[in-house]
Amino acid sequence: MKQTEKEDHTVIMSDEYLSESGVQGGKAIAEHISIGSFILGMPFLILGIIALAAIALHSGFQYNAAILIGSVLLMVIGLLLTIGGYMIYRNKQTNQ
């Protein structure tokens, strides 16, 4: 009987391959984050603008400090999410 040797199935990865894998993973995550920022940012921005416009035009929207601060926060959060999503998308497109 002939005895066969077992094949060595160990994987040797260099740092170069690991860093490239990390870069590719980061690009995929950045794409999802930019899309998510647009999807979440636009409604926040629109709701904040509508609430501030309703307060400014006195169209029956109740006016107090909490609602004013809340509508400004909605608008600012929406604006920041939208700008952040755009910046991620723009940087991803220029780096390809």
C-alpha positions as CSV (number, residue, x, y, z in Angstrom):
1,M,0.0,0.0,0.0
2,K,1.2,3.4,-1.0
3,Q,0.8,6.1,1.7
4,T,-0.2,9.5,0.4
5,E,0.8,12.7,2.0
6,K,-1.9,15.1,3.1
7,E,-2.0,18.4,1.3
8,D,-1.3,21.5,3.2
9,H,-4.4,23.7,3.0
10,T,-3.2,26.6,5.1
11,V,-3.7,30.1,3.6
12,I,-0.9,32.6,3.8
13,M,-2.1,36.1,3.3
14,S,0.1,39.1,3.2
15,D,-0.7,42.5,4.6
16,E,-1.1,43.8,1.0
17,Y,-4.1,41.5,0.4
18,L,-5.6,42.3,3.8
19,S,-5.4,46.0,3.3
20,E,-6.9,45.7,-0.2
21,S,-9.8,43.7,1.2
22,G,-10.4,46.3,3.9
23,V,-10.5,49.1,1.2
24,Q,-13.0,47.2,-0.8
25,G,-15.1,46.6,2.3
26,G,-15.0,50.3,3.2
27,K,-16.1,51.2,-0.3
28,A,-19.2,49.0,0.0
29,I,-20.0,50.3,3.4
30,A,-19.6,53.9,2.2
31,E,-22.0,53.3,-0.6
32,H,-24.7,52.1,1.8
33,I,-24.0,54.9,4.2
34,S,-24.4,57.6,1.5
35,I,-27.7,56.1,0.2
36,G,-29.0,55.8,3.8
37,S,-28.0,59.4,4.5
38,F,-30.0,60.6,1.5
39,I,-33.0,58.4,2.4
40,L,-33.0,59.6,6.0
41,G,-31.8,63.2,5.5
42,M,-34.4,64.4,3.0
43,P,-37.5,63.7,5.1
44,F,-35.9,65.3,8.1
45,L,-35.0,68.4,6.1
46,I,-38.4,68.6,4.5
47,L,-40.3,68.2,7.8
48,G,-38.1,70.8,9.4
49,I,-38.7,73.3,6.6
50,I,-42.4,72.7,6.6
51,A,-42.7,73.1,10.3
52,L,-40.7,76.4,10.2
53,A,-42.7,77.7,7.3
54,A,-46.0,76.9,9.1
55,I,-44.7,78.7,12.2
56,A,-43.6,81.7,10.2
57,L,-46.8,82.0,8.2
58,H,-49.1,81.4,11.3
59,S,-51.0,78.7,9.5
60,G,-52.5,77.1,12.6
61,F,-49.3,75.3,13.7
62,Q,-49.0,75.7,17.4
63,Y,-46.1,77.9,18.4
64,N,-43.9,77.4,21.4
65,A,-40.2,77.1,22.1
66,A,-40.1,73.3,22.1
67,I,-41.7,73.0,18.7
68,L,-39.5,75.8,17.3
69,I,-36.3,74.1,18.7
70,G,-37.5,70.7,17.5
71,S,-38.2,71.9,14.0
72,V,-34.8,73.6,13.8
73,L,-33.2,70.4,15.0
74,L,-35.1,68.4,12.4
75,M,-33.9,70.7,9.7
76,V,-30.3,70.8,10.8
77,I,-30.1,67.0,11.2
78,G,-31.6,66.5,7.8
79,L,-29.3,69.0,6.2
80,L,-26.2,67.4,7.8
81,L,-27.3,63.9,6.8
82,T,-27.9,65.1,3.2
83,I,-24.6,67.0,3.0
84,G,-22.7,64.0,4.5
85,G,-24.3,61.6,2.1
86,Y,-23.4,63.8,-0.8
87,M,-19.8,64.2,0.3
88,I,-19.3,60.4,0.8
89,Y,-20.8,59.8,-2.7
90,R,-18.7,62.6,-4.3
91,N,-15.5,61.3,-2.7
92,K,-16.3,57.7,-3.7
93,Q,-16.9,58.8,-7.3
94,T,-13.7,60.8,-7.6
95,N,-11.5,58.1,-6.0
96,Q,-12.4,55.3,-8.5
